[in-house]
């Protein structure tokens, strides 16, 4: 099929499941266009968009939709954007054009009008956007609860993958603990808003002898909670542009920025210990993540501090959480104590290190 005859692929950018279903229904009834998928606005802004020819922004209220259109265009969205609004009056049209929309239609959209407009604004040659606009990949590591070893798993995964490590946890001083404190932090990047660039990320990151680069976090949990949600999509987008791997240590993913970061990641590792209290917390976290729009297949459980005397088996934890176990890390006191006491990281062939390497290998193979 030639490009001129291929149906226009429309990607629905919307956080409301009912509204998204209405738009998808209109696309399916229209001539010459097809549904490329539906995606949460945060994931769209982070660059996790599937291949498409036109972006349909349909979120509530209209002022929020206008903000999404503005940020999509500021991040160089490689497909034209069409705004769908409840009341597409003259003021909305002017505002939409001012932020880069190629057109405005009402909600729910008329299938015939939607089809004609989408076909008209699709770029000549219909190059559209390919799957994953950049080559990088972002892994978010979050804990079912405090004290399960989230930071250590995130750090060792970053070492194994030779990744950029983003310190979004509530402690905020991972770089200092590792002996490579930086002069700047995520707070400096947050000030840039959607103007964040790869060069800015590179300027703030500091190097560690084990081969990872660390983006230092902020100095206290109170300040971490104040990091804006908009930091996450811009930061993960630029890390993808840079290529390679990025690992984000999110702690328990309680603040706006950490919650947004987990939505924007390609893969999410939920760290738990093999006991019922932690497994229950992990199950609640998995339910929350799915509710936020994280795909089921992107979530993996890491069972940390495993031993033959554990209260629960990996299969028990899979059944309790409803998510696959991505890896099991054995109980290795030296593994944890070296890091906790003076941040020494001894890469060894025994103990927990090979287990984390297997998790990294699995991520790399998918």
Helices and strands as residue ranges (DSSP letters): E 8-13, H 17-29, E 33-39, H 41-45, E 54-57, H 62-74, E 80-85, H 90-98, E 103-106, H 111-121, E 137-143, H 150-161, E 164-167, H 174-177, H 186-190, G 193-195, H 198-204, E 206-207, E 213-215, H 221-226, H 230-242, E 245-249, H 256-264, E 267-273, H 276-291, G 296-298, E 299-306, H 314-321, E 324-330, H 333-342, H 352-365
